[in-house]
Amino acid sequence: MVYWHGGLKCWVHGTGALGCLPQKLSIPRDDDSALAGNGCLKTYNAAAREFNAQLGAACRRLRQRMADAAVVFTDVYAAKYDLVANHTLHGIERPLMACCGNGGPPYNYNHFKMCMSAEMELCDMGARFASWDGVHYTEAANAIVAARVLTGEYSTPPVRFASLVNSTAVPNDG
């Protein structure tokens, strides 16, 4: 582990809202009862939240064991879910549709045709989608999520990322 070699600052981020990815949403299902109100898959998001809860608990235990280190857990799920749930506030027009893909609305994702293959159309650089290829976020979406994450609003302990880089202080919430 990096700690045993002198690393005293560690930023750990959880997973995003997997149930909101076009790749997952395009998996055939019998009906839409598996979807939450915002159109995301409930089971995938529940699994992501549980993963993050356990990862956050592991980070808490590490902070207790390594009191001289900064172990910061960042809940990326909350930031990415907010981007989908409140997409119009963030200027995102299509939160659940892949920008580069195949198949058209509602998800524009085909499991058998990868983005960037010859038959795919590339996205307009100004397009306001959350997902580039059904899995990865667009530059616009990443900028929104990054700006929010860097504030420390989604971190435990609540610390701005810049303070981990520019300071010798070690935040610790026990």
Salt bridges, closest charged atoms under 4 A:
ASP32 OD1 - ARG29 NE 3.28
ASP82 OD2 - HIS90 NE2 2.89
ASP82 OD2 - ARG148 NH1 2.20
ASP133 OD2 - HIS136 ND1 2.89
GLU153 OE2 - ARG148 NH2 3.66
ASP173 OD1 - ARG63 NE 2.48
